Amino acid sequence: MVQTLIKERLELIGQEITAMKKEISKMPVVESKLSDIAKNLELMRLQSEKQQQMLLLMMGSMAKERSVISK
């Protein structure tokens, strides 16, 4: 009886270990995807900065045109 309980417990522990190993094996994939996301976010930030600079240039140019027209 006791041996059966011990066997059952060991089987459950073995199943838990197998499940943990399966989850741990997913970590490199998750890390890779997070790295890709970080790279994409950095590219988006750079593009946003460039667009902001372009908008500021356009606004400055339009302001100059208006001041020339109003003179």
mmCIF file as Biopython writes it, N, C-alpha, C and O atoms, coordinates in Angstrom:
data_model
#
loop_
_atom_site.group_PDB
_atom_site.id
_atom_site.type_symbol
_atom_site.label_atom_id
_atom_site.label_alt_id
_atom_site.label_comp_id
_atom_site.label_asym_id
_atom_site.label_entity_id
_atom_site.label_seq_id
_atom_site.pdbx_PDB_ins_code
_atom_site.Cartn_x
_atom_site.Cartn_y
_atom_site.Cartn_z
_atom_site.occupancy
_atom_site.B_iso_or_equiv
_atom_site.auth_seq_id
_atom_site.auth_asym_id
_atom_site.pdbx_PDB_model_num
ATOM 1   N N  . MET A ? 1  ? 0.828  -1.199 0.000   1.0 0.0 1  A 1 
ATOM 2   C CA . MET A ? 1  ? 0.000  0.000  0.000   1.0 0.0 1  A 1 
ATOM 3   C C  . MET A ? 1  ? 0.868  1.257  0.000   1.0 0.0 1  A 1 
ATOM 4   O O  . MET A ? 1  ? 0.672  2.164  -0.809  1.0 0.0 1  A 1 
ATOM 5   N N  . VAL A ? 2  ? 1.826  1.292  0.918   1.0 0.0 2  A 1 
ATOM 6   C CA . VAL A ? 2  ? 2.702  2.451  1.008   1.0 0.0 2  A 1 
ATOM 7   C C  . VAL A ? 2  ? 3.531  2.579  -0.261  1.0 0.0 2  A 1 
ATOM 8   O O  . VAL A ? 2  ? 3.750  3.680  -0.767  1.0 0.0 2  A 1 
ATOM 9   N N  . GLN A ? 3  ? 3.991  1.436  -0.771  1.0 0.0 3  A 1 
ATOM 10  C CA . GLN A ? 3  ? 4.787  1.470  -1.997  1.0 0.0 3  A 1 
ATOM 11  C C  . GLN A ? 3  ? 3.966  1.994  -3.170  1.0 0.0 3  A 1 
ATOM 12  O O  . GLN A ? 3  ? 4.497  2.701  -4.026  1.0 0.0 3  A 1 
ATOM 13  N N  . THR A ? 4  ? 2.702  1.662  -3.220  1.0 0.0 4  A 1 
ATOM 14  C CA . THR A ? 4  ? 1.828  2.143  -4.288  1.0 0.0 4  A 1 
ATOM 15  C C  . THR A ? 4  ? 1.680  3.655  -4.209  1.0 0.0 4  A 1 
ATOM 16  O O  . THR A ? 4  ? 1.732  4.342  -5.229  1.0 0.0 4  A 1 
ATOM 17  N N  . LEU A ? 5  ? 1.496  4.174  -2.995  1.0 0.0 5  A 1 
ATOM 18  C CA . LEU A ? 5  ? 1.383  5.625  -2.815  1.0 0.0 5  A 1 
ATOM 19  C C  . LEU A ? 5  ? 2.674  6.326  -3.225  1.0 0.0 5  A 1 
ATOM 20  O O  . LEU A ? 5  ? 2.650  7.378  -3.864  1.0 0.0 5  A 1 
ATOM 21  N N  . ILE A ? 6  ? 3.797  5.725  -2.847  1.0 0.0 6  A 1 
ATOM 22  C CA . ILE A ? 6  ? 5.090  6.316  -3.207  1.0 0.0 6  A 1 
ATOM 23  C C  . ILE A ? 6  ? 5.257  6.308  -4.723  1.0 0.0 6  A 1 
ATOM 24  O O  . ILE A ? 6  ? 5.708  7.292  -5.309  1.0 0.0 6  A 1 
ATOM 25  N N  . LYS A ? 7  ? 4.893  5.193  -5.357  1.0 0.0 7  A 1 
ATOM 26  C CA . LYS A ? 7  ? 4.986  5.097  -6.819  1.0 0.0 7  A 1 
ATOM 27  C C  . LYS A ? 7  ? 4.122  6.162  -7.490  1.0 0.0 7  A 1 
ATOM 28  O O  . LYS A ? 7  ? 4.562  6.835  -8.423  1.0 0.0 7  A 1 
ATOM 29  N N  . GLU A ? 8  ? 2.890  6.309  -7.008  1.0 0.0 8  A 1 
ATOM 30  C CA . GLU A ? 8  ? 1.976  7.298  -7.585  1.0 0.0 8  A 1 
ATOM 31  C C  . GLU A ? 8  ? 2.530  8.709  -7.431  1.0 0.0 8  A 1 
ATOM 32  O O  . GLU A ? 8  ? 2.459  9.522  -8.352  1.0 0.0 8  A 1 
ATOM 33  N N  . ARG A ? 9  ? 3.080  8.985  -6.257  1.0 0.0 9  A 1 
ATOM 34  C CA . ARG A ? 9  ? 3.667  10.313 -6.019  1.0 0.0 9  A 1 
ATOM 35  C C  . ARG A ? 9  ? 4.845  10.555 -6.946  1.0 0.0 9  A 1 
ATOM 36  O O  . ARG A ? 9  ? 4.986  11.636 -7.518  1.0 0.0 9  A 1 
ATOM 37  N N  . LEU A ? 10 ? 5.687  9.546  -7.089  1.0 0.0 10 A 1 
ATOM 38  C CA . LEU A ? 10 ? 6.844  9.674  -7.973  1.0 0.0 10 A 1 
ATOM 39  C C  . LEU A ? 10 ? 6.403  9.898  -9.423  1.0 0.0 10 A 1 
ATOM 40  O O  . LEU A ? 10 ? 7.024  10.672 -10.152 1.0 0.0 10 A 1 
ATOM 41  N N  . GLU A ? 11 ? 5.342  9.225  -9.833  1.0 0.0 11 A 1 
ATOM 42  C CA . GLU A ? 11 ? 4.814  9.421  -11.184 1.0 0.0 11 A 1 
ATOM 43  C C  . GLU A ? 11 ? 4.316  10.853 -11.364 1.0 0.0 11 A 1 
ATOM 44  O O  . GLU A ? 11 ? 4.570  11.484 -12.390 1.0 0.0 11 A 1 
ATOM 45  N N  . LEU A ? 12 ? 3.602  11.360 -10.353 1.0 0.0 12 A 1 
ATOM 46  C CA . LEU A ? 12 ? 3.117  12.741 -10.425 1.0 0.0 12 A 1 
ATOM 47  C C  . LEU A ? 12 ? 4.280  13.728 -10.485 1.0 0.0 12 A 1 
ATOM 48  O O  . LEU A ? 12 ? 4.254  14.690 -11.253 1.0 0.0 12 A 1 
ATOM 49  N N  . ILE A ? 13 ? 5.291  13.478 -9.669  1.0 0.0 13 A 1 
ATOM 50  C CA . ILE A ? 13 ? 6.470  14.349 -9.674  1.0 0.0 13 A 1 
ATOM 51  C C  . ILE A ? 13 ? 7.152  14.274 -11.040 1.0 0.0 13 A 1 
ATOM 52  O O  . ILE A ? 13 ? 7.586  15.293 -11.577 1.0 0.0 13 A 1 
ATOM 53  N N  . GLY A ? 14 ? 7.244  13.074 -11.596 1.0 0.0 14 A 1 
ATOM 54  C CA . GLY A ? 14 ? 7.829  12.902 -12.933 1.0 0.0 14 A 1 
ATOM 55  C C  . GLY A ? 14 ? 7.054  13.674 -13.985 1.0 0.0 14 A 1 
ATOM 56  O O  . GLY A ? 14 ? 7.649  14.291 -14.868 1.0 0.0 14 A 1 
ATOM 57  N N  . GLN A ? 15 ? 5.725  13.646 -13.899 1.0 0.0 15 A 1 
ATOM 58  C CA . GLN A ? 15 ? 4.888  14.391 -14.843 1.0 0.0 15 A 1 
ATOM 59  C C  . GLN A ? 15 ? 5.096  15.896 -14.688 1.0 0.0 15 A 1 
ATOM 60  O O  . GLN A ? 15 ? 5.158  16.628 -15.676 1.0 0.0 15 A 1 
ATOM 61  N N  . GLU A ? 16 ? 5.204  16.348 -13.441 1.0 0.0 16 A 1 
ATOM 62  C CA . GLU A ? 16 ? 5.443  17.776 -13.201 1.0 0.0 16 A 1 
ATOM 63  C C  . GLU A ? 16 ? 6.792  18.203 -13.763 1.0 0.0 16 A 1 
ATOM 64  O O  . GLU A ? 16 ? 6.917  19.273 -14.358 1.0 0.0 16 A 1 
ATOM 65  N N  . ILE A ? 17 ? 7.795  17.362 -13.570 1.0 0.0 17 A 1 
ATOM 66  C CA . ILE A ? 17 ? 9.126  17.672 -14.099 1.0 0.0 17 A 1 
ATOM 67  C C  . ILE A ? 17 ? 9.088  17.730 -15.622 1.0 0.0 17 A 1 
ATOM 68  O O  . ILE A ? 17 ? 9.693  18.617 -16.223 1.0 0.0 17 A 1 
ATOM 69  N N  . THR A ? 18 ? 8.387  16.801 -16.245 1.0 0.0 18 A 1 
ATOM 70  C CA . THR A ? 18 ? 8.258  16.798 -17.700 1.0 0.0 18 A 1 
ATOM 71  C C  . THR A ? 18 ? 7.569  18.073 -18.179 1.0 0.0 18 A 1 
ATOM 72  O O  . THR A ? 18 ? 7.992  18.683 -19.161 1.0 0.0 18 A 1 
ATOM 73  N N  . ALA A ? 19 ? 6.514  18.471 -17.486 1.0 0.0 19 A 1 
ATOM 74  C CA . ALA A ? 19 ? 5.800  19.702 -17.860 1.0 0.0 19 A 1 
ATOM 75  C C  . ALA A ? 19 ? 6.706  20.918 -17.699 1.0 0.0 19 A 1 
ATOM 76  O O  . ALA A ? 19 ? 6.693  21.815 -18.541 1.0 0.0 19 A 1 
ATOM 77  N N  . MET A ? 20 ? 7.493  20.953 -16.623 1.0 0.0 20 A 1 
ATOM 78  C CA . MET A ? 20 ? 8.416  22.074 -16.407 1.0 0.0 20 A 1 
ATOM 79  C C  . MET A ? 20 ? 9.482  22.124 -17.500 1.0 0.0 20 A 1 
ATOM 80  O O  . MET A ? 20 ? 9.814  23.199 -18.001 1.0 0.0 20 A 1 
ATOM 81  N N  . LYS A ? 21 ? 10.012 20.961 -17.867 1.0 0.0 21 A 1 
ATOM 82  C CA . LYS A ? 21 ? 11.017 20.910 -18.934 1.0 0.0 21 A 1 
ATOM 83  C C  . LYS A ? 21 ? 10.436 21.435 -20.245 1.0 0.0 21 A 1 
ATOM 84  O O  . LYS A ? 21 ? 11.106 22.143 -20.997 1.0 0.0 21 A 1 
ATOM 85  N N  . LYS A ? 22 ? 9.187  21.077 -20.504 1.0 0.0 22 A 1 
ATOM 86  C CA . LYS A ? 22 ? 8.526  21.537 -21.729 1.0 0.0 22 A 1 
ATOM 87  C C  . LYS A ? 22 ? 8.407  23.060 -21.725 1.0 0.0 22 A 1 
ATOM 88  O O  . LYS A ? 22 ? 8.675  23.708 -22.736 1.0 0.0 22 A 1 
ATOM 89  N N  . GLU A ? 23 ? 8.006  23.628 -20.595 1.0 0.0 23 A 1 
ATOM 90  C CA . GLU A ? 23 ? 7.878  25.083 -20.483 1.0 0.0 23 A 1 
ATOM 91  C C  . GLU A ? 23 ? 9.238  25.765 -20.611 1.0 0.0 23 A 1 
ATOM 92  O O  . GLU A ? 23 ? 9.362  26.793 -21.276 1.0 0.0 23 A 1 
ATOM 93  N N  . ILE A ? 24 ? 10.250 25.193 -19.977 1.0 0.0 24 A 1 
ATOM 94  C CA . ILE A ? 24 ? 11.593 25.774 -20.038 1.0 0.0 24 A 1 
ATOM 95  C C  . ILE A ? 24 ? 12.125 25.738 -21.465 1.0 0.0 24 A 1 
ATOM 96  O O  . ILE A ? 24 ? 12.849 26.645 -21.878 1.0 0.0 24 A 1 
ATOM 97  N N  . SER A ? 25 ? 11.777 24.705 -22.218 1.0 0.0 25 A 1 
ATOM 98  C CA . SER A ? 25 ? 12.263 24.604 -23.600 1.0 0.0 25 A 1 
ATOM 99  C C  . SER A ? 25 ? 11.701 25.722 -24.482 1.0 0.0 25 A 1 
ATOM 100 O O  . SER A ? 25 ? 12.259 26.015 -25.539 1.0 0.0 25 A 1 
ATOM 101 N N  . LYS A ? 26 ? 10.614 26.338 -24.058 1.0 0.0 26 A 1 
ATOM 102 C CA . LYS A ? 26 ? 10.016 27.440 -24.825 1.0 0.0 26 A 1 
ATOM 103 C C  . LYS A ? 26 ? 10.749 28.763 -24.605 1.0 0.0 26 A 1 
ATOM 104 O O  . LYS A ? 26 ? 10.571 29.698 -25.386 1.0 0.0 26 A 1 
ATOM 105 N N  . MET A ? 27 ? 11.556 28.856 -23.575 1.0 0.0 27 A 1 
ATOM 106 C CA . MET A ? 27 ? 12.212 30.117 -23.215 1.0 0.0 27 A 1 
ATOM 107 C C  . MET A ? 27 ? 13.048 30.731 -24.337 1.0 0.0 27 A 1 
ATOM 108 O O  . MET A ? 27 ? 12.921 31.932 -24.576 1.0 0.0 27 A 1 
ATOM 109 N N  . PRO A ? 28 ? 13.899 29.972 -25.041 1.0 0.0 28 A 1 
ATOM 110 C CA . PRO A ? 28 ? 14.689 30.595 -26.109 1.0 0.0 28 A 1 
ATOM 111 C C  . PRO A ? 28 ? 13.818 31.240 -27.190 1.0 0.0 28 A 1 
ATOM 112 O O  . PRO A ? 28 ? 14.164 32.291 -27.731 1.0 0.0 28 A 1 
ATOM 113 N N  . VAL A ? 29 ? 12.700 30.608 -27.495 1.0 0.0 29 A 1 
ATOM 114 C CA . VAL A ? 29 ? 11.797 31.164 -28.507 1.0 0.0 29 A 1 
ATOM 115 C C  . VAL A ? 29 ? 11.205 32.473 -28.006 1.0 0.0 29 A 1 
ATOM 116 O O  . VAL A ? 29 ? 11.128 33.450 -28.751 1.0 0.0 29 A 1 
ATOM 117 N N  . VAL A ? 30 ? 10.790 32.491 -26.754 1.0 0.0 30 A 1 
ATOM 118 C CA . VAL A ? 30 ? 10.217 33.704 -26.161 1.0 0.0 30 A 1 
ATOM 119 C C  . VAL A ? 30 ? 11.261 34.817 -26.139 1.0 0.0 30 A 1 
ATOM 120 O O  . VAL A ? 30 ? 10.960 35.961 -26.480 1.0 0.0 30 A 1 
ATOM 121 N N  . GLU A ? 31 ? 12.486 34.482 -25.739 1.0 0.0 31 A 1 
ATOM 122 C CA . GLU A ? 31 ? 13.559 35.478 -25.700 1.0 0.0 31 A 1 
ATOM 123 C C  . GLU A ? 31 ? 13.832 36.039 -27.090 1.0 0.0 31 A 1 
ATOM 124 O O  . GLU A ? 31 ? 14.032 37.243 -27.251 1.0 0.0 31 A 1 
ATOM 125 N N  . SER A ? 32 ? 13.840 35.173 -28.084 1.0 0.0 32 A 1 
ATOM 126 C CA . SER A ? 32 ? 14.080 35.612 -29.463 1.0 0.0 32 A 1 
ATOM 127 C C  . SER A ? 32 ? 12.980 36.560 -29.931 1.0 0.0 32 A 1 
ATOM 128 O O  . SER A ? 32 ? 13.255 37.584 -30.556 1.0 0.0 32 A 1 
ATOM 129 N N  . LYS A ? 33 ? 11.742 36.211 -29.623 1.0 0.0 33 A 1 
ATOM 130 C CA . LYS A ? 33 ? 10.626 37.062 -30.034 1.0 0.0 33 A 1 
ATOM 131 C C  . LYS A ? 33 ? 10.670 38.406 -29.311 1.0 0.0 33 A 1 
ATOM 132 O O  . LYS A ? 33 ? 10.380 39.441 -29.911 1.0 0.0 33 A 1 
ATOM 133 N N  . LEU A ? 34 ? 11.029 38.397 -28.035 1.0 0.0 34 A 1 
ATOM 134 C CA . LEU A ? 34 ? 11.150 39.651 -27.290 1.0 0.0 34 A 1 
ATOM 135 C C  . LEU A ? 34 ? 12.252 40.522 -27.880 1.0 0.0 34 A 1 
ATOM 136 O O  . LEU A ? 34 ? 12.117 41.743 -27.958 1.0 0.0 34 A 1 
ATOM 137 N N  . SER A ? 35 ? 13.333 39.888 -28.292 1.0 0.0 35 A 1 
ATOM 138 C CA . SER A ? 35 ? 14.429 40.628 -28.921 1.0 0.0 35 A 1 
ATOM 139 C C  . SER A ? 35 ? 13.956 41.265 -30.228 1.0 0.0 35 A 1 
ATOM 140 O O  . SER A ? 35 ? 14.268 42.423 -30.507 1.0 0.0 35 A 1 
ATOM 141 N N  . ASP A ? 36 ? 13.207 40.510 -31.024 1.0 0.0 36 A 1 
ATOM 142 C CA . ASP A ? 36 ? 12.663 41.049 -32.279 1.0 0.0 36 A 1 
ATOM 143 C C  . ASP A ? 36 ? 11.727 42.222 -32.008 1.0 0.0 36 A 1 
ATOM 144 O O  . ASP A ? 36 ? 11.768 43.230 -32.713 1.0 0.0 36 A 1 
ATOM 145 N N  . ILE A ? 37 ? 10.893 42.091 -30.999 1.0 0.0 37 A 1 
ATOM 146 C CA . ILE A ? 37 ? 9.960  43.167 -30.647 1.0 0.0 37 A 1 
ATOM 147 C C  . ILE A ? 37 ? 10.729 44.409 -30.228 1.0 0.0 37 A 1 
ATOM 148 O O  . ILE A ? 37 ? 10.373 45.520 -30.618 1.0 0.0 37 A 1 
ATOM 149 N N  . ALA A ? 38 ? 11.775 44.231 -29.441 1.0 0.0 38 A 1 
ATOM 150 C CA . ALA A ? 38 ? 12.586 45.373 -28.998 1.0 0.0 38 A 1 
ATOM 151 C C  . ALA A ? 38 ? 13.233 46.071 -30.194 1.0 0.0 38 A 1 
ATOM 152 O O  . ALA A ? 38 ? 13.274 47.300 -30.247 1.0 0.0 38 A 1 
ATOM 153 N N  . LYS A ? 39 ? 13.734 45.299 -31.145 1.0 0.0 39 A 1 
ATOM 154 C CA . LYS A ? 39 ? 14.338 45.886 -32.352 1.0 0.0 39 A 1 
ATOM 155 C C  . LYS A ? 39 ? 13.296 46.665 -33.147 1.0 0.0 39 A 1 
ATOM 156 O O  . LYS A ? 39 ? 13.561 47.775 -33.611 1.0 0.0 39 A 1 
ATOM 157 N N  . ASN A ? 40 ? 12.111 46.079 -33.301 1.0 0.0 40 A 1 
ATOM 158 C CA . ASN A ? 40 ? 11.049 46.755 -34.045 1.0 0.0 40 A 1 
ATOM 159 C C  . ASN A ? 40 ? 10.623 48.049 -33.357 1.0 0.0 40 A 1 
ATOM 160 O O  . ASN A ? 40 ? 10.372 49.055 -34.020 1.0 0.0 40 A 1 
ATOM 161 N N  . LEU A ? 41 ? 10.542 48.021 -32.034 1.0 0.0 41 A 1 
ATOM 162 C CA . LEU A ? 41 ? 10.183 49.234 -31.293 1.0 0.0 41 A 1 
ATOM 163 C C  . LEU A ? 41 ? 11.231 50.326 -31.487 1.0 0.0 41 A 1 
ATOM 164 O O  . LEU A ? 41 ? 10.889 51.501 -31.618 1.0 0.0 41 A 1 
ATOM 165 N N  . GLU A ? 42 ? 12.493 49.944 -31.506 1.0 0.0 42 A 1 
ATOM 166 C CA . GLU A ? 42 ? 13.562 50.922 -31.719 1.0 0.0 42 A 1 
ATOM 167 C C  . GLU A ? 42 ? 13.464 51.523 -33.122 1.0 0.0 42 A 1 
ATOM 168 O O  . GLU A ? 42 ? 13.634 52.730 -33.294 1.0 0.0 42 A 1 
ATOM 169 N N  . LEU A ? 43 ? 13.192 50.685 -34.122 1.0 0.0 43 A 1 
ATOM 170 C CA . LEU A ? 43 ? 13.018 51.195 -35.487 1.0 0.0 43 A 1 
ATOM 171 C C  . LEU A ? 43 ? 11.829 52.154 -35.567 1.0 0.0 43 A 1 
ATOM 172 O O  . LEU A ? 43 ? 11.903 53.192 -36.225 1.0 0.0 43 A 1 
ATOM 173 N N  . MET A ? 44 ? 10.749 51.802 -34.900 1.0 0.0 44 A 1 
ATOM 174 C CA . MET A ? 44 ? 9.571  52.671 -34.897 1.0 0.0 44 A 1 
ATOM 175 C C  . MET A ? 44 ? 9.875  54.002 -34.219 1.0 0.0 44 A 1 
ATOM 176 O O  . MET A ? 44 ? 9.410  55.051 -34.664 1.0 0.0 44 A 1 
ATOM 177 N N  . ARG A ? 45 ? 10.661 53.957 -33.138 1.0 0.0 45 A 1 
ATOM 178 C CA . ARG A ? 45 ? 11.038 55.191 -32.443 1.0 0.0 45 A 1 
ATOM 179 C C  . ARG A ? 45 ? 11.866 56.086 -33.360 1.0 0.0 45 A 1 
ATOM 180 O O  . ARG A ? 45 ? 11.645 57.296 -33.417 1.0 0.0 45 A 1 
ATOM 181 N N  . LEU A ? 46 ? 12.815 55.495 -34.074 1.0 0.0 46 A 1 
ATOM 182 C CA . LEU A ? 46 ? 13.646 56.276 -34.994 1.0 0.0 46 A 1 
ATOM 183 C C  . LEU A ? 46 ? 12.808 56.879 -36.122 1.0 0.0 46 A 1 
ATOM 184 O O  . LEU A ? 46 ? 12.998 58.039 -36.489 1.0 0.0 46 A 1 
ATOM 185 N N  . GLN A ? 47 ? 11.887 56.092 -36.666 1.0 0.0 47 A 1 
ATOM 186 C CA . GLN A ? 47 ? 11.010 56.601 -37.721 1.0 0.0 47 A 1 
ATOM 187 C C  . GLN A ? 47 ? 10.144 57.739 -37.198 1.0 0.0 47 A 1 
ATOM 188 O O  . GLN A ? 47 ? 9.933  58.734 -37.891 1.0 0.0 47 A 1 
ATOM 189 N N  . SER A ? 48 ? 9.651  57.592 -35.992 1.0 0.0 48 A 1 
ATOM 190 C CA . SER A ? 48 ? 8.820  58.628 -35.391 1.0 0.0 48 A 1 
ATOM 191 C C  . SER A ? 48 ? 9.612  59.923 -35.220 1.0 0.0 48 A 1 
ATOM 192 O O  . SER A ? 48 ? 9.096  61.010 -35.480 1.0 0.0 48 A 1 
ATOM 193 N N  . GLU A ? 49 ? 10.863 59.802 -34.782 1.0 0.0 49 A 1 
ATOM 194 C CA . GLU A ? 49 ? 11.703 60.995 -34.631 1.0 0.0 49 A 1 
ATOM 195 C C  . GLU A ? 49 ? 11.930 61.679 -35.976 1.0 0.0 49 A 1 
ATOM 196 O O  . GLU A ? 49 ? 11.870 62.904 -36.072 1.0 0.0 49 A 1 
ATOM 197 N N  . LYS A ? 50 ? 12.189 60.886 -37.012 1.0 0.0 50 A 1 
ATOM 198 C CA . LYS A ? 50 ? 12.398 61.456 -38.350 1.0 0.0 50 A 1 
ATOM 199 C C  . LYS A ? 50 ? 11.135 62.163 -38.835 1.0 0.0 50 A 1 
ATOM 200 O O  . LYS A ? 50 ? 11.207 63.255 -39.398 1.0 0.0 50 A 1 
ATOM 201 N N  . GLN A ? 51 ? 9.981  61.538 -38.616 1.0 0.0 51 A 1 
ATOM 202 C CA . GLN A ? 51 ? 8.720  62.152 -39.029 1.0 0.0 51 A 1 
ATOM 203 C C  . GLN A ? 51 ? 8.473  63.445 -38.263 1.0 0.0 51 A 1 
ATOM 204 O O  . GLN A ? 51 ? 7.989  64.424 -38.831 1.0 0.0 51 A 1 
ATOM 205 N N  . GLN A ? 52 ? 8.801  63.449 -36.990 1.0 0.0 52 A 1 
ATOM 206 C CA . GLN A ? 52 ? 8.618  64.653 -36.185 1.0 0.0 52 A 1 
ATOM 207 C C  . GLN A ? 52 ? 9.519  65.774 -36.706 1.0 0.0 52 A 1 
ATOM 208 O O  . GLN A ? 52 ? 9.085  66.921 -36.810 1.0 0.0 52 A 1 
ATOM 209 N N  . GLN A ? 53 ? 10.760 65.446 -37.031 1.0 0.0 53 A 1 
ATOM 210 C CA . GLN A ? 53 ? 11.677 66.452 -37.576 1.0 0.0 53 A 1 
ATOM 211 C C  . GLN A ? 53 ? 11.153 66.994 -38.901 1.0 0.0 53 A 1 
ATOM 212 O O  . GLN A ? 53 ? 11.222 68.197 -39.154 1.0 0.0 53 A 1 
ATOM 213 N N  . MET A ? 54 ? 10.630 66.108 -39.745 1.0 0.0 54 A 1 
ATOM 214 C CA . MET A ? 54 ? 10.088 66.529 -41.036 1.0 0.0 54 A 1 
ATOM 215 C C  . MET A ? 54 ? 8.892  67.458 -40.831 1.0 0.0 54 A 1 
ATOM 216 O O  . MET A ? 54 ? 8.775  68.475 -41.515 1.0 0.0 54 A 1 
ATOM 217 N N  . LEU A ? 55 ? 8.016  67.120 -39.908 1.0 0.0 55 A 1 
ATOM 218 C CA . LEU A ? 55 ? 6.857  67.970 -39.633 1.0 0.0 55 A 1 
ATOM 219 C C  . LEU A ? 55 ? 7.287  69.347 -39.126 1.0 0.0 55 A 1 
ATOM 220 O O  . LEU A ? 55 ? 6.716  70.365 -39.517 1.0 0.0 55 A 1 
ATOM 221 N N  . LEU A ? 56 ? 8.291  69.371 -38.259 1.0 0.0 56 A 1 
ATOM 222 C CA . LEU A ? 56 ? 8.783  70.655 -37.752 1.0 0.0 56 A 1 
ATOM 223 C C  . LEU A ? 56 ? 9.368  71.497 -38.882 1.0 0.0 56 A 1 
ATOM 224 O O  . LEU A ? 56 ? 9.158  72.709 -38.932 1.0 0.0 56 A 1 
ATOM 225 N N  . LEU A ? 57 ? 10.104 70.853 -39.791 1.0 0.0 57 A 1 
ATOM 226 C CA . LEU A ? 57 ? 10.648 71.578 -40.943 1.0 0.0 57 A 1 
ATOM 227 C C  . LEU A ? 57 ? 9.526  72.141 -41.817 1.0 0.0 57 A 1 
ATOM 228 O O  . LEU A ? 57 ? 9.586  73.287 -42.263 1.0 0.0 57 A 1 
ATOM 229 N N  . MET A ? 58 ? 8.510  71.320 -42.052 1.0 0.0 58 A 1 
ATOM 230 C CA . MET A ? 58 ? 7.382  71.769 -42.874 1.0 0.0 58 A 1 
ATOM 231 C C  . MET A ? 58 ? 6.649  72.927 -42.204 1.0 0.0 58 A 1 
ATOM 232 O O  . MET A ? 58 ? 6.271  73.893 -42.867 1.0 0.0 58 A 1 
ATOM 233 N N  . MET A ? 59 ? 6.447  72.831 -40.891 1.0 0.0 59 A 1 
ATOM 234 C CA . MET A ? 59 ? 5.753  73.901 -40.177 1.0 0.0 59 A 1 
ATOM 235 C C  . MET A ? 59 ? 6.570  75.190 -40.218 1.0 0.0 59 A 1 
ATOM 236 O O  . MET A ? 59 ? 6.017  76.277 -40.386 1.0 0.0 59 A 1 
ATOM 237 N N  . GLY A ? 60 ? 7.888  75.065 -40.063 1.0 0.0 60 A 1 
ATOM 238 C CA . GLY A ? 60 ? 8.751  76.243 -40.142 1.0 0.0 60 A 1 
ATOM 239 C C  . GLY A ? 60 ? 8.713  76.861 -41.520 1.0 0.0 60 A 1 
ATOM 240 O O  . GLY A ? 60 ? 8.664  78.083 -41.659 1.0 0.0 60 A 1 
ATOM 241 N N  . SER A ? 61 ? 8.736  76.029 -42.528 1.0 0.0 61 A 1 
ATOM 242 C CA . SER A ? 61 ? 8.678  76.505 -43.908 1.0 0.0 61 A 1 
ATOM 243 C C  . SER A ? 61 ? 7.350  77.206 -44.189 1.0 0.0 61 A 1 
ATOM 244 O O  . SER A ? 61 ? 7.321  78.253 -44.836 1.0 0.0 61 A 1 
ATOM 245 N N  . MET A ? 62 ? 6.249  76.626 -43.700 1.0 0.0 62 A 1 
ATOM 246 C CA . MET A ? 62 ? 4.935  77.243 -43.905 1.0 0.0 62 A 1 
ATOM 247 C C  . MET A ? 62 ? 4.844  78.576 -43.162 1.0 0.0 62 A 1 
ATOM 248 O O  . MET A ? 62 ? 4.250  79.527 -43.668 1.0 0.0 62 A 1 
ATOM 249 N N  . ALA A ? 63 ? 5.422  78.648 -41.983 1.0 0.0 63 A 1 
ATOM 250 C CA . ALA A ? 63 ? 5.403  79.897 -41.214 1.0 0.0 63 A 1 
ATOM 251 C C  . ALA A ? 63 ? 6.181  80.978 -41.959 1.0 0.0 63 A 1 
ATOM 252 O O  . ALA A ? 63 ? 5.759  82.134 -41.989 1.0 0.0 63 A 1 
ATOM 253 N N  . LYS A ? 64 ? 7.307  80.613 -42.557 1.0 0.0 64 A 1 
ATOM 254 C CA . LYS A ? 64 ? 8.091  81.580 -43.332 1.0 0.0 64 A 1 
ATOM 255 C C  . LYS A ? 64 ? 7.296  82.068 -44.538 1.0 0.0 64 A 1 
ATOM 256 O O  . LYS A ? 64 ? 7.285  83.262 -44.839 1.0 0.0 64 A 1 
ATOM 257 N N  . GLU A ? 65 ? 6.632  81.142 -45.227 1.0 0.0 65 A 1 
ATOM 258 C CA . GLU A ? 65 ? 5.823  81.516 -46.392 1.0 0.0 65 A 1 
ATOM 259 C C  . GLU A ? 65 ? 4.716  82.488 -45.988 1.0 0.0 65 A 1 
ATOM 260 O O  . GLU A ? 65 ? 4.464  83.469 -46.688 1.0 0.0 65 A 1 
ATOM 261 N N  . ARG A ? 66 ? 4.069  82.223 -44.883 1.0 0.0 66 A 1 
ATOM 262 C CA . ARG A ? 66 ? 2.990  83.104 -44.424 1.0 0.0 66 A 1 
ATOM 263 C C  . ARG A ? 66 ? 3.526  84.494 -44.083 1.0 0.0 66 A 1 
ATOM 264 O O  . ARG A ? 66 ? 2.889  85.506 -44.376 1.0 0.0 66 A 1 
ATOM 265 N N  . SER A ? 67 ? 4.695  84.528 -43.464 1.0 0.0 67 A 1 
ATOM 266 C CA . SER A ? 67 ? 5.239  85.840 -43.100 1.0 0.0 67 A 1 
ATOM 267 C C  . SER A ? 67 ? 5.646  86.617 -44.349 1.0 0.0 67 A 1 
ATOM 268 O O  . SER A ? 67 ? 5.523  87.841 -44.381 1.0 0.0 67 A 1 
ATOM 269 N N  . VAL A ? 68 ? 6.130  85.919 -45.379 1.0 0.0 68 A 1 
ATOM 270 C CA . VAL A ? 68 ? 6.497  86.587 -46.634 1.0 0.0 68 A 1 
ATOM 271 C C  . VAL A ? 68 ? 5.237  87.088 -47.334 1.0 0.0 68 A 1 
ATOM 272 O O  . VAL A ? 68 ? 5.221  88.199 -47.865 1.0 0.0 68 A 1 
ATOM 273 N N  . ILE A ? 69 ? 4.187  86.278 -47.338 1.0 0.0 69 A 1 
ATOM 274 C CA . ILE A ? 69 ? 2.933  86.655 -47.995 1.0 0.0 69 A 1 
ATOM 275 C C  . ILE A ? 69 ? 2.287  87.835 -47.278 1.0 0.0 69 A 1 
ATOM 276 O O  . ILE A ? 69 ? 1.744  88.728 -47.929 1.0 0.0 69 A 1 
ATOM 277 N N  . SER A ? 70 ? 2.337  87.853 -45.965 1.0 0.0 70 A 1 
ATOM 278 C CA . SER A ? 70 ? 1.675  88.920 -45.215 1.0 0.0 70 A 1 
ATOM 279 C C  . SER A ? 70 ? 2.422  90.246 -45.314 1.0 0.0 70 A 1 
ATOM 280 O O  . SER A ? 70 ? 1.859  91.287 -44.971 1.0 0.0 70 A 1 
ATOM 281 N N  . LYS A ? 71 ? 3.660  90.239 -45.767 1.0 0.0 71 A 1 
ATOM 282 C CA . LYS A ? 71 ? 4.418  91.493 -45.884 1.0 0.0 71 A 1 
ATOM 283 C C  . LYS A ? 71 ? 4.033  92.221 -47.093 1.0 0.0 71 A 1 
ATOM 284 O O  . LYS A ? 71 ? 4.564  93.299 -47.361 1.0 0.0 71 A 1 
#
